[in-house]
Amino acid sequence: MQRTFSDLFESQWQSRRFLSVGLDSDYEKLPEAAKAGTVRESLERFNRAIVDRTKDVAGSYKINSAFYEAHGDEGWAAMRVTIAYINANAPTIPVILDAKRADIGNTNFGYVRAAFDNLRADAITVQPYAGKAALAPFLAQREKGIIVWCRSSNEGAGEFQDLDVGGEPLYLRVARSVADSWNENGNCALVAGATYPAELARVRAAAPTLPILVPGIGAQGGDVRSVVGAAKRRDGGGMMIAASRGIIFASRGDDYAEAAGAAARSLHEAIVQAL
């Protein structure tokens, strides 16, 4: 039976698992206990340990491709092997490739093949700026999640995202467009940052049923209770609350995997309590 983005996530939400563990595995920050052999071997060893210690509470894993692409072939191989390891050892947990891809339609076919045929991710983040027609190669992937950047978590996000477009900010126009016309295959989701809970709530109101990936919890300062209140659907689902550094680098010592597991469980419990 083929894995589908929507089925995987709905199953996680029914089990009250909303935490997306970010494998933003910056090689320079890896604990010495994880470093042995090549960059690829070190990244793979670190990621396996994190997955083993967090898979009991993770609702998804989010891999930021930048931390792997920086190391060329070794990083790309580590990313592919990490996804294969998750699929083999935590097969019900979906994998998000946080790559923020987008280009003209012809180029996007290459990104689609890389993300889904080569890496075998379950979902990918994309940018909306090129419009629906250009993103058609992504949107046509019925079994995959296409997670559209809407209101990001970074300082300065409002420079363009808050611009008035016909009486509403641009990010809300994106949210409405994705919800109303892009989601024909039921495979769309949105990105809205935890560091702007008021804007997150407006995104939820504009897209009441779409899944929302919420980065910015933990190291970026997002508040769990306000985020859960703003992001959840009426049925209590629909959230993918992402945390990376605060989990995977909870310790830089030999106990890094155990510390990551404890940090993940603590955040998972806080999310469930906030429901």
N, C-alpha and C positions, 0 to 999 in steps of 0.2 A: 504493500500500500504506500502511495506516494506521500511524503511529508508535505503538509500545507501550512503556511504561515498562520492562517486564521485558526485552524484546528489546534495547532501547537499552543498558541497563546491562550485561547479560550480554556484549554485544559489546565494551563498554569493558573489562570485567574480563578477557576473553580476550586483549585487547591489552595487559594489565597497566597499565591506566590507572585509577587510583583517586582521583586528586586532584579535589576539587570546588572550583573557584575561586569565591570569594564576591564577587559584585559589589555589595558594601555601599558604594555610591558616595555617600558623604556629601559633599554639595555644598561645604560649608564647608572640607573638607579637600582638595578638588581642586587639583592644581598649577595655577599661573597659566597655564601653556602650554595647558591644557585648557579654560580659561574664555574663552569668546567668544560674544557674543550672549546669548540667553536661558538660563535655568536648564535648560530642556529641551535646547537645543542643546549646552550644555556637558556635561551628563550623557551624552548620546548620543555625543558626540565622544570623551569619556573612555572609555566602555564599548567603543566600537568598537576603539579602540587597544589596550585590554587584551585583548579577545578575539583580535584579530589576532596578538598576541604570545604568547598562552598556549594557543591551540587545538591546538598540536602535542603538548601533554602533558595537557591537561585531560580528565578523564573525565566531568565535568559542570560546569555553571555553576549557582550558587545565588544567587538574587536576594532579598535581604531587603527586603520591600516597604516597611518603615517609612521607609527613606531616600528613597523616591520619593513615598509618600503625603504626606509632610511638605510637599511642594511643590504639592499639589492637582492640578489638571488637567495642569500642565506635567510634574510628576513621573510621573503615571500614563501620560501619553503617552510619556515617555522609557522607562518600563519596557516598555510594549508594543512600541515600536520596537526596543529592545535585544533582546528575545526574537525578534522577526522577523529581526533581523540575524544572530543566532546560528543560527536555523533555516536561513537562506539561505546562510551562509558556513561553517558548521560543522554540517551537517545530521545527522551521526551522533551529535552530543553533546547529551544531554538537558539540559533546563532545569528546575531546582527552584525553585518559588516558595515562599520561606520567609516565610509569612504567619501561621502558627500559628492558623489559623481553627478555630472550633467554636462551635456554638450549638444551639438546638433544631432539629429536622429541617427544618421549614418554612423557616427562615431560611437553612439551609445550602444550599438550592437556589440562592439568590442568590450565595453564595460560589463554588459550583461553576461557575456560568455566568461569573462574573467571571474566575476563574482559568483555566478551560479553553476557554471559547468566546471570551471577549474577549482575554485575554492570550496564550492558546495555550501555556501551560506544560505540561510533561510530568508534573510531580509537584507536590504541595503538602504542607507541614507542617500538622498539625492537633493539637489538644489532645484528650486522651481523657476529660476530666472529665465530659462529658455522656453518655458511654456509647455502646455500639455502635449502638443503635436511632437515636439522634439523628444519628450520623454516616453513616447509611445512604445519603444522597444522594452522599457522597464515595465510600464503599466500592463503590457500584454502578458507578463509572466504571472498567470493566474494563481499559481501555487506559492508564489514568493511575496514577501512583504516589501512594499515600496514606501519608505518612510521619508516624507517631504519636510525639509527644513522650513519652519514657519516663524517661530520667535526664539532666537537662540539665547544662550545663557551668559554670553560674554559681555563685559563692560563695553559700551559703545554700540551694542546691537541695534539700538534705536535709530542710528544715523540714517539708515535707509528703511528699516523695517517699520518704523513709526510714521513714515511719510504719509500724508493724507492722500487717499485715492478715492475720490467720489464720496467724501464724507466719512470715511473710516480708514484706519491705518492699513498700510500695505499688508502687514502680517495677517490681519483679519480677512482681507480679500483673498490671500492665499488659502487660509483655512476654509473659507466658504467654497472656493473653487474646487479644492480637493474633495471636500465632502459632497458637493452638489453635482460635479460633472466629471471629475477624474476617477472616481471610485467605481467605475462601471463593473469591474471584476471583483469587487469586494476585497481588494488587497492593499488598500492605501492606509497610511497612518501619518501622523504629524510629529514634528519635533517642537517642543516648547519648553523653555528652560525653567528650572526650579528657582532661579534667582529673581524671577519676575512673576510672583504668584498672581498678581492682579491681571496681568496680561495672559497668564496661563488659564485663568478662569474664563476670560473672554474667548480664548481659543476653544475651550470646552463647550461654551455656550453656542459658538458658531458651528461646531462639529460634534454634536452630542453623542454620536455613536462610534466615532473613529477611535482607534487606539492612539494613545499619545506616549511617545518616548520623552522622558523628562530627565535631561542631564542637569548637573549642577548641584546635586546633593553632596554633602560632605565637604571636600576640600574647597569647593567654590562657595559654600555657605548657605545653600538652600535649606529651608526649614521643613522638616518632614510633615508635621501636622498641617501646615498651610498648603503644602504641595498636594497632599492626599485629598484635602478638601476641595482644592481647585481642579484636580486632574481626573478624579474618578467619574465613571459613568453613573447613571442612576442605579444600575444593578451592582455597583461597587467594583466593577472590572474596568478594563480599558486602559490600565496604566502600566508603563514599563519605566520604573524609577531607577535611573542609572547612577551608580557610584563606582569610581575606579581607584584613584590614589588612596582614598581613605580605607579601602579594603586591602588591595593587593600590596600596598606598602605600609600596612599597619605596624609592621616590624621590619627592621633591616638586619635582624640577627638570624641565628640558626632556626629560630622558631617562627620564621616568616609565614609558613603555611598555616600553622596553628593560629597565629594571630589574625590572619586573613579570614579564617573560618569563624573565629569569635566575632570579628567586626561585621562580617556578613550576617551572622545570626542576630546580632544586636540591632542592625538596621532593619532586617526582615521583621523582627518583633515590633520595632517602633512603627513600621508601616502598617502592620496588621492592627496594632493598638489604635492607630490614628483613624482606622476605618470606623 
